Amino acid sequence: MHRIRCSARYVSFFMTLTMVFFTMPLQTVCAAMVGTETVLTTAQTQNARENLIRFLEREDLEAAMTAQGIPWIEVKARVGSLSDAQVMRISDKMDQLPAGGDGLGLLVGAALIVFLVLLFTDIAGYTDVFPFVKHRN
């Protein structure tokens, strides 16, 4: 008799757990239409996040971050933890930044303007800078 009660105790415990799990309220799934804006925003955010990671994977940036003691794994984790709004804000700021350069174009442009001004004043006879300009006497 004692043996039956012992086994009944385990069986009743198992049956009680089974009934509790089967009678728990389940969350229902509701289907709805997904708007075009939602899909486009998600795609744009994903593209912006990939562009940001690709930008940060450049060798010169990795070297600069490593020199400052920032490991690449931490950078990637922080980019992954950014919210969608933050990623889009960074992406917009990156798109508005001017293209990189070292100022050589500006220097060449300024030299060209100075050359042209001196050339025209030499042709007009106000200066005598260039020997290849023929002056009328």
Helices and strands as residue ranges (DSSP letters): H 2-23, H 36-56, H 59-67, H 72-81, H 84-96, H 104-124
